[in-house]
Amino acid sequence: MPAEQLTNRERAVLLALMAEARELTNAELRAVSGLALDGEPRRRLNDRKLVTSTKVGRSFTHEITDDGVAWCTAELSQPVPARAGYLGGALYALLAGLARSGQPLHEIFRPDVEQQIRGAYLRLAKPGEWVGLAELREQLFGVPRPAVDAELERMASTPGVHVQAEPNQKALTGAHRAAAVRFGGDDRHMLMIEAG
């Protein structure tokens, strides 16, 4: 897509979503970039298949697509857009530096799986409450299961994080059994993250 078809706001959203490498609510997007994706800009980026937006309750969550990442990669070699301002100029200098590094963007901006797990946990429960891994995995769509499993095992060895088996094995459904993570010789079905 030619760069001139996107507004500076749409460019900023794409670059922020790429850098975060995870699904973001409008509140999260506003916190990391100072702007939200709504109205006509959301529809334009969705129509161009650069961003997928999913309505959750009364608001949207947004995630960059592979086409969006390809757009960002192409943008690395573009000149500073008109009316980009000082910060925009600095951003495009940074993008040019990334292009010179020769490192693919998907390697630079990897999703932080621990952050995604913690975010999903907090969407489901308060600190100190147990969450089933089946429910947690539903919140982590798009994150490869092996990455989630490895991160859960790593997190379980840190203070304040507990991954354990369901004590009442008869209560487990097929979905709960399928969502289990196995380490230490046991299937584990539940996660709890303490406050702090």
GUZA-750167 format. One record per atom (N, C-alpha, C): residue in one letter; x, y, z. Coordinates in steps of 0.1 Angstrom, whole numbers, plus 5000, padded with zeros to 4 digits. Example, Ala and Ser with C-alpha at 12.3 -4.5 7.8 and 13.67 -1.06 7.14 Angstrom:
BEGIN
A513249435078 A512349555078 A513249675078 S512849785071 S513749895071 S512950005079 
***
This chain:
BEGIN
M500949885000 M500050005000 M500950125000 P500750224991 P501450344991 P501350415004 A502450475009 A502450535022 A501450655023 E501250725011 E500450845012 E498950815015 Q498550685014 Q497150655017 Q496850655032 L497850655040 L497650645054 L497850785061 T497050815070 T497250945078 T498350915088 N498851025093 N499951015104 N499450935116 R498150955119 R497550885131 R497550735128 E497150695116 E497050555112 E498550495112 R499450575107 R500850525107 R501350505121 A501050595130 A501450585144 A500850465151 V499550435148 V498850325154 V499550195149 L499850185136 L500450065131 L501850045137 L502650145138 L503950135144 L503850095159 A502950155166 A502750125180 A502349975182 L501349935174 L500949795175 L502049695171 M502849735161 M503949645158 M504949635169 A505249755175 A506249755186 A505749675198 E504449685201 E503949615213 E503849465210 A503649425197 A503549285193 A502549205201 R501449265204 R500349195211 R499049265209 E497949205212 E496649265211 E496549375222 L495949485218 L495849595227 L494449645227 T493949685239 T492649755240 T492949905236 N491949975234 N492150125232 N492850185244 A492450145256 A493050205268 A494550175268 E494950045265 E496350015264 E497050085253 L496450095242 L497050165230 L497250315234 R496350375241 R496450515245 R497550525255 A497750425264 A498750435274 A500150425268 V500350345257 V501650325251 V501950425240 S500950485234 S501250565222 S500550705223 G499650725233 G498950855233 G497750865225 L497350755218 L496150765209 L495450635209 A494150635205 A493350525204 A493050495190 L492450385186 L492050355173 L490550335173 D489850435167 D488450425166 D487950495154 G486650485152 G486050555141 G486550525127 E486650625119 E487150605105 E488550545104 P489550585112 P490850525111 P490850375114 R489950335124 R489850185126 R489250115114 R488250175109 R487550105097 R488550105085 R489350205083 R490250205072 R491350105074 L491950095086 L493049995088 L492449855088 N491249835092 N490549705091 N490249665077 D489749765069 D489349735055 D490649705047 R491749765050 R493049735043 R493749615049 K493149545059 K493649425065 K495049445071 L495249565076 L496549595083 L496349575098 V495149575103 V494849565117 V493549485118 T493449395128 T492149325131 T491649395144 S490349425144 S489749485156 S488649395160 T488549365173 T487549275178 T486749345189 K485449355188 K484649415198 K484549325211 V484949385222 V484849315235 V484049405244 G482849365247 G481949455255 G481649575247 R481949695252 R481649815245 R482849875238 S483949815239 S485149865233 S485849765224 F486949805217 F487649725208 F488949685213 T489449565208 T490849535210 T491449525196 H492749565194 H493349575181 H494649495181 E494849425169 E496149355167 E496649375153 I497849395151 I498449415138 I498449285131 T498249285118 T498249165110 T499649145103 D499749035096 D501049015089 D501149125078 D500049155072 D500149265062 D500549395069 G500049415081 G500449535088 G501949545091 V502449425095 V503849425098 V504649445085 A504149385074 A504849415061 A504749565057 W503649625060 W503549775058 W504649845066 C504749805079 C505749875088 C507149845083 T507449725078 T508749695072 T509049785060 A508049805052 A508249895040 A508450035045 E507850075056 E507850215061 E509250245066 L510050145069 L511450175074 L512250255065 S511950245052 S512850315042 S512050435036 Q510950475042 Q510250595037 Q510750725043 P510550835036 P510950965041 P509951005052 V510351105060 V509451155071 V508151215064 P506951165069 P505751215064 P505551365066 A504751435058 A504451575060 A503751595073 R504051705080 R503451745092 R503751635103 A504851565103 A505151465113 A505651535126 G506151655125 G506651725137 G508051665141 Y508551725153 Y509851685158 Y509851535162 L508851495169 L508851355173 L508651255162 G507851295152 G507751215140 G509051205132 G509751315132 G511051315125 G512051225132 A512051225146 A512951145154 A512550995152 L511250965151 L510750835149 L511250775136 Y511150855125 Y511550805112 Y513050795111 A513850875119 A515250845120 A515550715127 L514750685137 L514850555144 L514550435134 L513450455127 L513050355117 L514150335107 A514750435102 A515850425092 A517050345098 G517350375111 G518350295118 G518050145119 L516750115122 L516349975122 L516549915108 A516149985098 A516349935084 A517849905081 R518749995086 R520149965084 R520649845092 S520049815103 S520449695111 S520249565103 G519349565094 G519149445086 G518349335094 Q518049365106 Q517349265114 Q515849265111 P515149155108 P513749155106 P512949205118 L511949285115 L511049345126 L510449235135 H510049125129 H509449025138 H510448965148 E511748985146 E512748945156 E513049055166 I512949175162 I513149285171 I511949305180 F510749295175 F509549315183 F508849185185 R509349105194 R508748985198 R507749005209 P506648935208 P505648945219 P506248905233 D505948985243 D506448945256 D505348855262 V505648725262 V504648625265 V504248635280 E505248665289 E504948685303 E503948795305 Q504148905298 Q503249025299 Q501848985294 Q501848905283 Q500548865278 Q499748775288 I500548685294 I499948595304 I499448675316 R500248765321 R499848845332 R498548935329 G498548995317 G497449075313 G496148985312 A496248865306 A495148785304 A494648735318 Y495548705327 Y495148665341 Y494348785347 L494848905346 L494149015353 L492849055346 R492649015334 R491349035328 R490348925333 L490848815338 L489948705343 L489748705358 A490748765366 A490648745380 A491448855387 K491248865400 K492048955408 K493248885413 P494348955416 P495548885421 P495148795433 G495748675434 G495548585444 G494348485442 E493648505430 E492548415427 E493048315417 W492448195417 W492848095407 W492148105394 V492848085383 V492248085370 V492547955363 G491547905356 G491847775348 G492647815336 L493547725332 L494347745320 L493447745308 A492347675308 A491447675296 A490947815294 E490547885304 E490048025303 E491148115299 L492348095305 L493548175302 L493848165287 R493948045282 R494348025268 R493348095259 E492048095262 E491148165254 E491548315252 Q492148375262 Q492548515262 Q493848535255 L494548425252 L495848435246 L495948385231 F494748395224 F494748355210 F495848425202 G496448355194 G497548415186 G498948395192 V498948355205 V500248325211 V500548175210 P501648135204 P501847995202 P501847915215 R501147805215 R501047725227 R502447685233 P503347645225 P504647615231 P505347725239 A505147845233 A505647965240 A504947995253 V503647975254 V502847995266 V503247885276 D503347755272 D503747655281 D505147675287 A506047715279 A507447735284 A507447855294 E506647955291 E506648075299 E505948035313 L504847965312 L504147915324 L505147835333 E505947745327 E506847675335 E507947765341 R508447855334 R509447955339 R508848035350 M507648095348 M506948175358 M506648105371 A506347975369 A506047895381 A507247885391 S508447905386 S509647905394 S509948035400 T509148135398 T509348265404 T508448295416 P508848375425 P507948405437 P506648465433 G505548415439 G504248475437 G503448415426 V504048325418 V503348255407 V503148115410 H501948065409 H501647915412 H500847855400 V501347745395 V500747665385 V500547525390 Q499347485393 Q499047365399 Q497947285393 A497847155396 A496847065392 A495547105399 E494447075392 E493147095398 E492946985409 P492747025421 P492646915432 P491446825430 N490346865424 N489246785421 N489246735407 Q489946625404 Q490146585390 Q488846545384 K487846505391 K486546465385 K485846585380 A486246705384 A485546835379 A486146875366 L487246815361 L487846865349 L487046825337 T486846915328 T486246885315 T487346855305 G486846805293 G487846775282 G488646905279 A488047015279 A488747145276 A489747175286 H489447145299 H490447175310 H491647085308 R491346955305 R492446855303 R493346895291 A492646935280 A493446975268 A494247105271 A493847185279 A494547315282 A495647305292 A495747185298 A496847165309 A498247185303 V499047235312 V500547235308 V501147125317 R502147055311 R502746945318 R504246985321 F504546985333 F506046995337 F506146935351 G507346895354 G507546825367 G506846695368 G506546635357 G505846505357 G504346515359 D503746635360 D502346655363 D501646745353 D500346715351 D499546805343 D499046915353 R499147035349 R498647145357 R497547225350 H496547265357 H495347315351 H495047455356 M495747515366 M495347635372 M496547725374 L496247855373 L497247965376 L496748055386 M497648095395 M497448205405 M498648295406 I498348425404 I499448515406 I499148605418 E500048605427 E499748685439 E499948835436 A499348915445 A499449065444 A500849105447 G501249215440 G502649265444 G503549255432 
***
